[in-house]
Amino acid sequence: MSTTKAIVLVGGPSKGTRMRPLTLDCPKPLLPIAGKPMVWHPISALAKVPGLSEIIIIGFYEDSVMSGFIKEAKREFPNIGISYLREYKALGTAGGLYHFRDSILRPPVPQNIFICNIDICSAFPFQEILELHSKHRGVGTIMGVNVKKESAQKYGCIVTEPESQLMVHYVEKPDSWISNTVNGGVYLFDKSLFDEIKVAMDQKTARAAEDPLVKSDDILRLEQDVIVPLAAAKKMYVYECKDFWRQIKTAASAVTANQLYLTRIQKTNADFLAKSSSNIISPVYIDSTATIDPTAKIGPNVAIGPGVQVGKGVRIKDAIVLENTVLDKHSCVLNSIVGSNCNIGPWARVDGNPEPEQDVKGQISVTILATEVSLAPETLVRSCIVLPNKSLSRNSANEVLL
């Protein structure tokens, strides 16, 4: 069986600004969604791919930020090599791959290389992509996803030949509508990808020599600099993903991702979740160290982190509650993310717009409380973003509370 390796691209601290205030003190890849760090979800799916020997995480977070997770992942997936490689600066989606090409291509030399972006929530159909890829033997296969026509231009748009699944055209965030099939952020390449990246790098260097406006640096984007010419050369194919998919670009999208992952885990690994009962409406994840009063009603679509204390008569629905937070009696958390070490007073209410996907222009859809926020008894906070270390004693709606 040919060797397969995988790369997970996690970016770095200057990215993830749209995930603030959650990412002020928790790096985006480690943000818990459905009871596990965001980066865990693609890794656990990759671990099931037959013949996959190694997963390399590439980003520019400090090594110390990722080391705890790497140690934990090695323990959980002992048959796969898992490592973190830190870029010396942000090199772009292809620049980082090229910079670490020797590490990626060291023996056993991979025939196939999966590349996965961190900021997507998906069923990650890696095995199906591998099956399609081994039939066509182009340089690469990209996971395509169908989105609504009105939102397609926010993504990389793909035009395919329906019979052969050959990609005939690719445009990153086009000015006008091209196609409803967009780049799902998962790729599978032949090892010849590195030859293609080298061509793109040489072309960029040549352009920089002729044009003073083109920077001569190591930054290279996989989408525009590599996939666009591969599509033009008829060397890319498309696997159309029919299962769930969302980008996780904002804190609000983490609530949707939490719901999608919990629903999937309910089908694939129900023992990981809390047992349904009259007061627990599935799917719900509760960390084993959390304390939940039996009169509290929780779910659906709730993830509760370590050390959380949930008091009498509390109601939680469509929410993520992070570690060591206290929800006092009869408080209520809906369509929200509550950061770590928060204190929600008795009868206080934290909620968001019940349809987080249907953002009304200028309105905040879900409420996000950052770390160490306290709500006084009977306080209502609706559709707000609250920065760390705040004590709130008045009702607030549709505000950013600094």
C-alpha positions as MATLAB code, in Angstrom:
seq = 'MSTTKAIVLVGGPSKGTRMRPLTLDCPKPLLPIAGKPMVWHPISALAKVPGLSEIIIIGFYEDSVMSGFIKEAKREFPNIGISYLREYKALGTAGGLYHFRDSILRPPVPQNIFICNIDICSAFPFQEILELHSKHRGVGTIMGVNVKKESAQKYGCIVTEPESQLMVHYVEKPDSWISNTVNGGVYLFDKSLFDEIKVAMDQKTARAAEDPLVKSDDILRLEQDVIVPLAAAKKMYVYECKDFWRQIKTAASAVTANQLYLTRIQKTNADFLAKSSSNIISPVYIDSTATIDPTAKIGPNVAIGPGVQVGKGVRIKDAIVLENTVLDKHSCVLNSIVGSNCNIGPWARVDGNPEPEQDVKGQISVTILATEVSLAPETLVRSCIVLPNKSLSRNSANEVLL';
ca = [
       0.000    0.000    0.000;
       1.364    3.448   -0.905;
       2.361    5.692    1.990;
       0.081    8.592    2.862;
       0.927   11.576    5.059;
      -1.201   14.515    6.120;
      -0.604   18.193    6.810;
      -2.978   20.266    8.962;
      -2.492   24.029    8.469;
      -3.319   25.935   11.668;
      -2.090   29.497   10.910;
      -0.974   31.615   13.823;
      -1.773   34.247   16.426;
      -2.184   37.200   14.048;
      -4.996   35.281   12.333;
      -8.159   34.324   14.191;
      -9.022   37.974   14.850;
     -12.632   37.274   13.854;
     -12.753   34.625   16.584;
     -12.043   37.222   19.252;
     -12.569   37.539   22.147;
     -12.382   33.712   22.391;
      -8.885   33.599   20.878;
      -7.445   36.291   23.160;
      -6.339   33.593   25.592;
      -6.995   30.308   23.753;
      -5.307   29.744   20.388;
      -7.880   29.053   17.657;
      -6.774   25.440   16.907;
      -7.244   24.528   20.592;
     -10.665   26.135   21.025;
     -12.972   23.371   22.336;
     -15.829   22.457   19.983;
     -18.044   19.485   20.903;
     -15.722   18.729   23.832;
     -12.494   18.518   21.784;
     -10.005   21.101   20.455;
     -10.905   22.289   16.926;
      -7.736   20.697   15.478;
      -8.627   17.302   16.985;
     -11.584   16.753   14.633;
      -9.607   16.523   11.346;
      -6.819   14.574   13.101;
      -9.203   11.906   14.424;
     -10.699   11.512   10.916;
      -7.208   11.259    9.341;
      -6.224    8.593   11.892;
      -8.832    6.282   10.311;
      -7.309    6.471    6.796;
      -5.642    3.144    5.881;
      -1.903    3.492    5.204;
      -1.628    6.969    6.778;
       1.679    7.050    8.662;
       2.169   10.642    9.773;
       0.291   13.882   10.536;
       2.280   17.125   10.542;
       0.688   20.275   11.961;
       2.166   23.457   10.457;
       1.624   26.931   11.898;
       3.387   29.838   13.542;
       2.205   29.525   17.111;
       5.019   29.090   19.634;
       5.987   25.435   20.144;
       4.959   25.696   23.803;
       1.372   26.595   22.780;
       0.915   23.362   20.826;
       3.100   20.963   22.850;
       0.406   19.859   25.342;
      -2.010   19.001   22.550;
       0.683   17.139   20.549;
       1.558   15.032   23.621;
      -2.117   14.202   24.167;
      -2.691   13.378   20.464;
       0.321   11.012   20.384;
      -1.154    9.170   23.349;
      -4.592    8.950   21.728;
      -3.321    7.930   18.264;
      -0.211    5.851   19.073;
       0.096    4.267   15.602;
       0.604    7.579   13.795;
       3.541    9.998   13.951;
       2.174   13.406   15.045;
       4.379   16.500   15.135;
       4.222   20.295   15.018;
       6.464   22.390   12.752;
       6.638   26.109   13.441;
       7.126   28.596   10.594;
       9.563   31.433   11.271;
       6.841   33.807    9.989;
       3.474   33.478    8.211;
       4.446   31.918    4.869;
       1.015   31.440    3.305;
      -0.734   28.118    2.666;
       1.832   26.904    0.111;
       4.917   28.726    1.460;
       4.843   26.736    4.712;
       4.542   23.441    2.816;
       7.514   24.328    0.634;
       9.601   25.527    3.589;
       9.141   22.146    5.334;
       9.285   19.984    2.175;
      12.313   17.987    3.420;
      10.484   17.011    6.626;
       7.325   16.088    4.699;
       9.156   14.046    2.058;
      11.564   12.208    4.371;
      11.253    8.383    4.279;
       8.892    6.716    4.085;
       8.350    9.047    1.094;
       4.597    9.682    0.773;
       2.852    8.981   -2.512;
      -0.208   10.874   -1.271;
      -0.313   14.010    0.883;
      -3.548   15.243    2.457;
      -3.688   18.961    3.263;
      -6.435   20.259    5.518;
      -7.228   23.783    6.711;
      -8.026   24.194   10.386;
     -10.997   26.566   10.043;
     -13.543   24.117    8.673;
     -16.065   21.837   10.304;
     -16.766   18.807    8.145;
     -17.397   15.076    8.046;
     -13.843   14.935    6.531;
     -14.435   12.199    3.899;
     -10.687   11.507    3.531;
     -11.067    7.862    2.463;
     -13.567    8.721   -0.278;
     -11.239   11.467   -1.566;
      -8.360    8.953   -1.595;
     -10.469    6.481   -3.614;
     -11.313    9.096   -6.259;
      -7.720   10.355   -6.341;
      -6.281    6.886   -6.943;
      -8.594    6.452   -9.953;
      -7.689    9.620  -11.856;
      -4.000   10.113  -10.888;
      -3.997   13.845  -11.545;
      -1.674   15.959   -9.384;
      -4.433   16.780   -6.922;
      -8.013   16.332   -5.736;
      -9.874   19.102   -3.936;
     -12.982   18.706   -1.787;
     -15.775   20.749   -3.369;
     -18.857   21.819   -1.416;
     -22.133   23.239   -2.670;
     -23.208   26.518   -1.071;
     -26.078   28.942   -1.701;
     -25.629   31.114   -4.779;
     -25.694   34.359   -2.750;
     -22.743   33.312   -0.578;
     -20.590   31.547   -3.232;
     -18.445   34.622   -3.998;
     -17.041   34.624   -0.446;
     -15.099   31.434   -1.278;
     -12.812   29.966   -3.921;
     -15.186   28.960   -6.745;
     -14.725   25.784   -8.789;
     -16.010   24.883  -12.262;
     -15.911   21.144  -13.052;
     -16.587   18.878  -15.972;
     -19.517   16.843  -14.550;
     -18.667   13.441  -16.107;
     -14.964   13.282  -15.274;
     -14.933   15.534  -12.138;
     -12.009   17.376  -13.777;
     -11.539   20.939  -12.521;
     -11.583   23.301  -15.494;
     -11.533   26.659  -13.710;
     -10.767   28.042  -10.246;
     -11.177   31.623   -9.006;
     -10.545   32.758   -5.426;
     -13.409   35.047   -4.238;
     -14.583   36.127   -7.719;
     -16.222   39.517   -8.392;
     -19.265   37.897   -9.970;
     -21.007   34.524   -9.618;
     -19.203   31.617  -11.302;
     -20.411   28.451   -9.586;
     -22.115   27.150   -6.428;
     -19.287   24.634   -5.905;
     -16.615   26.092   -3.641;
     -13.283   25.064   -2.154;
     -13.942   23.034    1.018;
     -10.378   23.452    2.374;
      -9.368   19.769    2.071;
      -6.909   18.580   -0.602;
      -5.084   15.421   -1.604;
      -1.934   15.791   -3.691;
       0.619   13.584   -5.320;
       4.176   14.186   -4.050;
       4.774   16.078   -7.349;
       2.929   18.962   -5.637;
       6.342   20.211   -4.502;
       7.510   20.497   -8.130;
       4.408   22.604   -8.845;
       5.083   24.827   -5.798;
       8.693   25.276   -6.958;
       7.457   26.422  -10.391;
       5.129   28.940   -8.672;
       7.992   30.133   -6.434;
      10.347   30.555   -9.424;
       7.682   32.473  -11.345;
       7.128   34.773   -8.382;
      10.888   35.402   -8.069;
      11.073   36.193  -11.809;
       8.106   38.605  -11.542;
       9.721   40.307   -8.520;
      12.898   40.877  -10.559;
      10.886   42.651  -13.282;
       8.206   44.408  -11.252;
       9.111   46.489   -8.171;
       5.515   46.103   -6.878;
       5.888   42.305   -6.541;
       7.613   41.378   -3.269;
      10.430   38.856   -3.411;
       9.639   36.695   -0.370;
       8.734   33.122    0.597;
       4.995   33.800    0.936;
       2.961   31.626   -1.411;
      -0.759   30.802   -1.458;
      -1.882   27.294   -2.315;
      -5.146   28.480   -3.872;
      -4.126   31.369   -6.142;
      -0.470   30.484   -6.825;
      -0.691   26.694   -7.207;
      -4.272   25.484   -7.763;
      -5.206   28.135  -10.376;
      -2.382   27.047  -12.749;
      -3.059   23.340  -11.986;
      -6.722   23.826  -12.941;
      -5.678   25.595  -16.156;
      -3.334   22.669  -16.937;
      -6.188   20.144  -16.328;
      -4.322   18.459  -13.483;
      -6.874   18.889  -10.652;
     -10.012   16.877   -9.871;
     -12.920   17.561   -7.536;
     -14.529   15.293   -4.925;
     -17.995   16.630   -4.191;
     -18.773   16.427   -0.465;
     -22.462   15.736    0.186;
     -22.110   15.668    3.982;
     -22.106   18.659    6.354;
     -19.577   21.451    5.991;
     -19.126   24.920    7.513;
     -16.297   27.396    7.752;
     -15.327   28.327   11.314;
     -14.305   31.928   10.751;
     -16.250   33.676   13.502;
     -17.139   32.938   17.098;
     -20.799   32.545   16.025;
     -19.868   29.825   13.522;
     -18.306   27.849   16.406;
     -21.838   27.420   17.852;
     -23.040   25.945   14.535;
     -19.923   23.739   14.290;
     -20.541   22.509   17.857;
     -24.063   21.420   16.860;
     -22.884   19.678   13.646;
     -20.083   17.767   15.382;
     -22.277   16.716   18.325;
     -24.922   15.393   15.909;
     -22.241   13.406   14.068;
     -20.670   12.051   17.292;
     -24.151   10.918   18.358;
     -24.145    8.558   15.324;
     -20.478    7.505   15.396;
     -19.425    7.454   19.081;
     -22.482    7.905   21.307;
     -20.579    6.803   24.459;
     -18.570   10.054   24.306;
     -21.774   12.024   24.984;
     -24.003   12.343   28.044;
     -26.837    9.827   28.302;
     -30.267   11.199   27.383;
     -32.725   11.645   30.248;
     -35.724   13.805   31.070;
     -33.327   16.689   31.804;
     -30.660   15.985   29.170;
     -31.820   16.403   25.571;
     -29.271   14.872   23.179;
     -26.761   15.585   21.819;
     -24.909   16.927   24.861;
     -21.258   16.616   25.885;
     -20.454   17.019   29.597;
     -16.859   16.774   30.837;
     -16.450   14.182   33.594;
     -15.192   16.856   36.033;
     -18.235   19.146   35.624;
     -20.876   19.248   38.387;
     -24.472   19.366   37.180;
     -27.484   19.772   39.479;
     -30.082   17.091   38.607;
     -32.789   19.768   38.218;
     -30.860   21.608   35.467;
     -32.158   21.107   31.917;
     -29.428   20.802   29.285;
     -29.507   20.433   25.503;
     -29.773   19.940   22.692;
     -26.406   20.952   21.146;
     -24.486   21.764   24.328;
     -20.838   21.165   25.251;
     -19.789   21.701   28.875;
     -16.072   21.892   29.730;
     -13.970   20.743   32.709;
     -14.787   21.986   36.207;
     -18.013   23.766   35.186;
     -20.639   24.049   37.953;
     -24.296   24.126   36.915;
     -26.783   25.018   39.664;
     -30.456   24.283   40.390;
     -32.972   24.862   37.597;
     -30.383   26.162   35.110;
     -31.326   25.973   31.396;
     -28.608   25.563   28.703;
     -29.307   25.067   24.989;
     -27.254   25.527   21.746;
     -24.197   26.620   23.701;
     -20.561   26.000   24.615;
     -19.572   26.540   28.267;
     -15.802   26.586   28.826;
     -13.863   25.390   31.853;
     -14.381   26.386   35.493;
     -17.412   28.568   34.806;
     -20.204   28.746   37.406;
     -23.869   29.004   36.372;
     -25.849   29.891   39.474;
     -29.418   28.725   40.156;
     -32.110   29.347   37.509;
     -29.704   31.122   35.143;
     -30.127   30.534   31.435;
     -27.631   30.242   28.534;
     -28.943   29.958   24.942;
     -27.178   30.426   21.565;
     -24.017   31.544   23.312;
     -20.423   30.743   24.141;
     -19.451   31.331   27.764;
     -15.669   31.604   28.265;
     -13.661   30.044   31.063;
     -13.861   31.194   34.719;
     -17.098   33.142   34.207;
     -19.744   33.584   36.865;
     -23.385   33.787   35.783;
     -25.492   34.996   38.726;
     -28.862   33.568   39.841;
     -31.723   34.172   37.357;
     -29.318   35.871   34.919;
     -29.822   35.189   31.208;
     -27.279   35.009   28.367;
     -28.730   34.519   24.908;
     -28.324   35.219   21.192;
     -30.428   35.438   18.080;
     -32.067   31.986   17.820;
     -30.951   31.668   14.176;
     -27.213   32.320   14.311;
     -26.857   31.727   10.547;
     -29.435   34.437    9.733;
     -27.414   37.468   10.780;
     -29.390   40.684   10.500;
     -27.003   43.305    9.149;
     -25.163   45.046   11.963;
     -26.513   42.669   14.605;
     -24.486   40.199   16.607;
     -26.064   36.758   16.273;
     -24.744   34.883   19.315;
     -23.535   36.133   22.680;
     -19.858   35.571   23.423;
     -18.549   36.047   26.957;
     -14.747   36.056   27.128;
     -12.738   34.825   30.132;
     -13.667   35.891   33.687;
     -16.918   37.734   32.984;
     -19.404   38.056   35.864;
     -23.120   38.709   35.528;
     -25.022   40.105   38.499;
     -28.270   38.334   39.506;
     -31.203   38.840   37.083;
     -29.051   40.506   34.397;
     -29.919   39.928   30.725;
     -27.165   39.940   28.066;
     -28.500   39.389   24.541;
     -26.489   39.251   21.274;
     -23.413   40.881   22.816;
     -19.674   40.358   22.643;
     -18.131   40.854   26.085;
     -14.382   41.242   26.542;
     -12.444   39.611   29.423;
     -12.623   40.575   33.118;
     -15.943   42.446   32.971;
     -18.571   42.621   35.697;
     -22.016   43.338   34.245;
     -24.869   44.591   36.376;
     -27.143   46.166   33.740;
     -29.072   44.589   30.842;
     -27.349   44.830   27.439;
     -28.350   43.965   23.865;
     -26.494   44.148   20.526;
     -23.392   45.709   21.996;
     -19.681   45.068   22.146;
     -18.812   45.551   25.837;
     -15.168   46.585   26.127;
];
